[in-house]
Amino acid sequence: MLYKATVLKSRWALCAAVACTLIAGKAVAASDVTVAFHVKTQGLDLSKPAGAHELYLRLQYAARHVCTEGDQILAPVADLNACTEKALANAIRSINRPLLTQAYLSTHTPAQAAAYGIEAPPQVAAK
């Protein structure tokens, strides 16, 4: 099974658009592209905390990768931290597994999670 962490890189700003285009040339009208990195879950049991934590570590790596080395022809992102946080949060939200969300919440606050549309599991939200 493969999941992907996706982030948008722009020469000017981080964009939330889903459909993106890269137009080459001197006059760049739209410069957003989606950079994806496949994260393997083979051998991980996501119903166990250790498996979810390992996937979380892999997703963190993937988020950093797509924001830095993901496509060498692109200009660097303006805010590396914002880019990696958004990529990581998008992956966590799209996978939507309670133990993976708990792993995310071990390094982020519920407010940070909510800002990216990640819902805390009921047992975490009650704390």
URHUDA-V214992 format. One line per field, one symbol per residue. ss: DSSP state (H for helix, E for strand, C for the rest). psi: psi as a letter, one per 40 degrees, with the letter a starting at -180 (. if undefined). A space follows every 50 residues. Layout:
BEGIN
ss = ???
psi = ???
END
This chain:
BEGIN
ss = CEEEEEEEECCCCCCCCCCCCECCCCCCCCECEEEEEEEECCCCCCCCHH HHHHHHHHHHHHHHHHHHCCCCCCCCCCCHHHHHHHHHHHHHHHHCCHHH HHHHHCCCCHHHHHHCCCCCCHHHHCC
psi = hiiihiihhiddihieidhiihhiidhhdhfhihhihhhhehehheeidd ddddddddddddddddecedheeiiiidgddddddddddddddddfhddd ddddeeeiiddddddeehhiidddde.
END
